[in-house]
Structure formats: structure tokens, C-alpha cells
Amino acid sequence: MSNAIEILRPVDLFAHLTDEQLALLAQHSREVQFRKNAILMTEGDAGESMYVILTGLVKVFVSDEEGKELVLYEQGPGGVIGDIALLDDEPRSASVATLDKTTALMIGKSSFIQCLNESPEMGLGIIRSLTQRLRQATEGSRSLALDNVYRRLADKLQELSVDKSGDTARLEKKYSHQELGNMIGASREMVGKVMAELVKGQYIELQDGIIYMLKKLPRNW
């Protein structure tokens, strides 16, 4: 249990919980494992559990009747998924699938609600967390509505890139044009065209499928 407590302690959603409340959540949590490309939850299903990601990577997405996906965001270790449906008793608002082999702590609804009832501080923490998500969603909607494909792709590449100890910034894993298109609401073909122009302009390069950011991307193209 102590290991589970230490895992839960740094999670933003639980930042205001006491050790006793963390212990309660830990007591009612269990570690689960998922293979790559497994579905953790489906949009529209009832929400009876939430997950804290320990290892691996998942994508949170919505899709239409034809199966076209829009990836809202990705979550890695320390990320929390499935908590919204536990709070409002509504169906899942999005689907979640693993991008890598993933392990997570699963917490049931009854334990989560019990802690929420006992801790006003936890309620405040959740409000802050949900407010931040709302701001991100608003910004994402504004970007989809007002920005062109290039600007959306450039912002997404910057968001996904990491700087490895002063080396050239790069994306941590391979992304196909379809995956990038799903993230920004654009077609695979449009993403391919923009990527080709960025390579031609020596703004980015691909090495073994990994995108390297050679210099700052221009705001407009």
C-alpha cells in the first residue's frame, strides 16, 4: 500500500489529500496492465473507475459514426484518466486507448466519492484541475476554428517536442501523418504537404522516423 500512496501523492488531482485519504484510495486501488492498442474506456459507456498511469502512454480521443478520430491529448506516467465520469455520473465523454504497453492504478468510484465527501480540499483541487482542462479545451477549439493547418501543426510539433540535455529538440516517438492529422483535425494528405515544406525549408528533419526540430518554426507559412 505504501508504494501506491507514493504513486498517488504527486498526482495533481490528489494534491490536497491527507495521508489517511491517500491510504484509503490506495487500499481500494489495484494495478492493472494493458497491451498496446488496448481500449481502456469507450465514449458513451458508464464510468465506474478511474486510472492513474504508471508506465506507458495512452491517447484520449473522440470519433464519429464513420470511425474518424480526433485525438484530444495524450497522457503518460502520472496522468489521470476517467475521473470526469466519476464526478458527474454521466457517460464517458471520450475514449481512451493505449499507444504502448501500459500499467495503471485503477480506483473504483465508491472510494473516490468517499474521499471527495470527506475532503473539501480535494473538491477545490478538482475544481482547479477541471478549470485548467476547460481553458485548454477552449484554446483548442479556438485553434481549430481560427488557425490554418500549418499553424495547428506547428503548434502541435512544438508541444510534442522535447530538448534532450541541450541537443536538438525532437519528438519522443514516431508519429505518422495520420496520427498528427488526428491531433489537429486535418487530413493525412494536408499534414504530409506541410511536413514536406518544413523539410524542404530545413526547419525539421526525419531520422529513423523521428522528427527533429532544427530551428524555430515560423508563425505563418
N, C-alpha and C positions, 0 to 999 in steps of 0.2 A: 504493500500500500504506500509506503514512504516514497518509492520511486514514482508512483502515479501522482502523488502530491507535488513532487518537484517538477513533474512534467506540466501539471496544470497551473502551477504558481505563476510562470511568466506570461501566460496567455492573457491578452488584453481584456477579454470578456470577464475574466475572473480576478482582475487586479485588486478588487476591493473585498474579496472574501477573506474571512479569518481562517486560521489553520484548521479549526474544527469543521468549518463548512467545506474547505478543500478536502478534508478527510472523508466527509460524507459523500462528496462526489466521487472521490477515489474508490471508496468502498463499493459503490454501485456502478463502477466503470469496469470494462474489460477490454483487453487488447484483441483486435481483430486484424486479419490480413486479407489483402485483395490482390489478385493478379493484375497485370497490365491490361488496360481496356475493359476493366470490370465496371459495372454500373452500381454506384453506391445508393443512389436515390433517383427517382423519376418525377419530373414535373407533374403535379396533379395528385400524387399519392399523399396519404396521410402521414404526418410527421410524428414518429414515436421515439426518435433517438437523434442525437447529435454526435458529431465526431470531432476529435482533436487530432490533426495529422501529426504523426511521429516521424515517419520517413516516407519518401516518395513525393509524388506530385499528382494533383487532380485538377480537372477543369470543371468550371461551373458554366452551364450553357442552357439556352432555350432553343426550341426548334418548332417549326411549323408542321402542318399536316403532311407536307411533302418530304419531310426529313431534313430540310435545310437548317443548319445550325448557326447560331450566333454565340460565340464564346464571350461570356461576361468578364471573367477573370480566371486566373489560376491560383491555386493555394498549395504551399509547401509546408514543411515542418513548422508547427506552431499555429497553423491556420485552423479556424473553426468553421465547420460547415453544418448546415441543418438546424441551426438554432432558431431561425425566424419562425418556422412552422411550429416549434415548441411553444413560442410565445403567444401566437395569435390563434392557434387551433385551426388555422386554415391549411389547405393542401400545400404541398411543396411548391415553391414559386419558381424553381429551376431544377434541372437535372444535374447530376454530378457523376463523372466517370474518371477513372484513374488513367494517367498518362504513363506512369511507371508502376512497378510493383510497390504497393503502399501498405503501411501499417498505421493503425489509428487506435485511439481510445474511444470507445463508444459509451455514451452516457444516456441513460433512459430518461424519459420525460418526467416521471414522478419524482425522481431525485432532484432533477433540475428545478422543477417548480417548488419543491420543498425549500431548497436553498434560497430561491427568489423570495418566497414568503417570509423567510426568517431574516433576510438581509436587505434593508433599504439601500445600503451602499451598493449592493450588487445591482439593484434596479437602476441606480444612477449610472453605473458603469455600462450597463447595457444600453441605456439611452444615449450615452456618448458614442458608443460603438455604432449604433444604428444611425445616428446623426451623421457620422463620418461616411458611412456607406451611402446615405442619401445624397450627400454632397458629391461623392464620386459618381453616383448614378446620374445626377443632374448634369455634371460636366460631361459624362459620356454621351448623354442624349444630345447635349448642345453640339458636341463634336460631330456626331453622326448627322445632325441636321444641317450644320453650317459649314463644316470643313470639307474640302475635297479629299479624294482618295489619297493623294500624295501626303497631305498634312496628317491625316489619320494614321497612315502607315509610318511616317517619320516619327510621330509621337510614340507609336507602339514599339518601334525598334529601340528608341531611346529608353522607354520604360523597361524593356526586357534585357537591355544590355547591362553588363557588369564590368567593373575595372579590376583586373587581377594584378594587384600589387604594382601598379604603375605601368603595366603592359597595355597594349592596345585593347580598348573595350571591345567586348564581344558578347554574343548571346550564349547562354549557358548550354543550350542544346539545339539540335537541328529542328528547324521549323519549315514545313512545306509551304508553298504559296497558298494552298487551300487552307491550312491552319491559320496563317496570318490573315487571309481574307475573312475567315470566320470571326476573327477577333475584332475586325474593324468594319464589318458589314459591307465587304466588297467582294467582287468575283476573283477567282484564281487568276484569270487572264489579266485583269487590271493590275493586280499585285505583281504579276510577272513582268508587265511592261514597266512599272515604276522601278522594280528591282533592277531590271536591265539598264535603265538610265542611270541609276545610282552607281552601278558597277562601272559603266562607261565613264562617268564623271569622277571615278576613283574616290567616291565617298565611302563605299563599302567594298569588301571582297569576300569571297567564299573559299574556305579551306576545309576540305573533307565534309562539306555540307554545313559548316558552322559559319555564321555571318559575323565578320569583323568590321567594326566601325573605325574607319581610317581617319576621319575628320568630322567635325560638327556638320550635321545635315542642315542645309538651308531651310528657312522657314517656308518659303514658297518655291515652286518649281515652274 
